[in-house]
Amino acid sequence: MTYAVEVEDLSYSYPNGTTALRDVSFQLDEGGSLALLGPNGAGKSTLMLHLNGLIAGTGSVRILGQLVRKESLQSIRRNVGMLFQDPDDQLIMPSLWEDVAFGPRNLGQPEDEVERNVAWALQAVGLADHIDSSPQSLSFGQKKKAALATALSMRPKILVLDEPTSNLDPRSKRDVVKLLNQLQRSNVTTILSTHDVNLVPLLAEDVLLLNQEVIARGKTRKIMGERELLEEQGLEMPLFADLFEELREEGRYNGPTPFTKSEAKDALESIIK
């Protein structure tokens, strides 16, 4: 079976000798969605940088069956779109159009195709009206969306997203969640890291709990419902799940654990009845 992403026994240490990853292994099916969770310094960003060959440790990483190595980087980067935590790391050109066009041009796409992909990506993130703006004139939230557009413009099969909603206002968060859900429905594979546990049930079917090594891997609703496991890693349950688990412990609720607002509403109505 060919996985979208296959990582086997991946280890990496920083030049000063600090261990970032230790024997990390996991697979993700095509069209799957995976959230990487863990405390600061757990190695989440380091792991992501391996997925398109920006750094290389020991072990192996395969993208759509292809081993990530120097000879395959152009092909790998055609399939893997990256969003860095700091958008300024991706926005380096004089205009937004040039930034979003950089990737497709670098892949050798014909100019008419570049134009179509840039227009689509900017429209998708809601920045079509800023096409000629300097990236440095944008707000942080707009920069975050612009950086996402630079990844989308290459029409990748896999999106790797480091804190895609950090420092965004509530409306912008909802917009990003909606866009990622649309991409997931079109079979784009997504891997994301986030500290916002409330977003995880909205964005990922599976969770990999990481702290230099794999602590746990499983379905989102299972992992995010295990309070003790999460607290051991300095994490919390999503708000709705936490509330109703407390009600369950008090003997006031015995239904399924809700993770979204609509599920919490249904659960509350069952209690009232």
Salt bridges, closest charged atoms under 4 A:
ASP88 OD1 - LYS143 NZ 3.19
GLU111 OE2 - ARG105 NH2 2.78
ASP112 OD2 - ARG116 NH1 3.73
GLU163 OE2 - HIS195 ND1 2.60
ASP175 OD2 - LYS145 NZ 3.58
ASP196 OD2 - LYS173 NZ 3.30
ASP206 OD1 - LYS219 NZ 3.57
GLU213 OE1 - ARG22 NH1 3.78
GLU226 OE2 - LYS222 NZ 2.71
ASP242 OD1 - ARG227 NH2 2.67
GLU245 OE2 - ARG248 NH2 3.02
GLU249 OE2 - ARG227 NH1 2.92
GLU250 OE1 - ARG252 NH1 2.90
GLU263 OE2 - ARG221 NH2 2.46
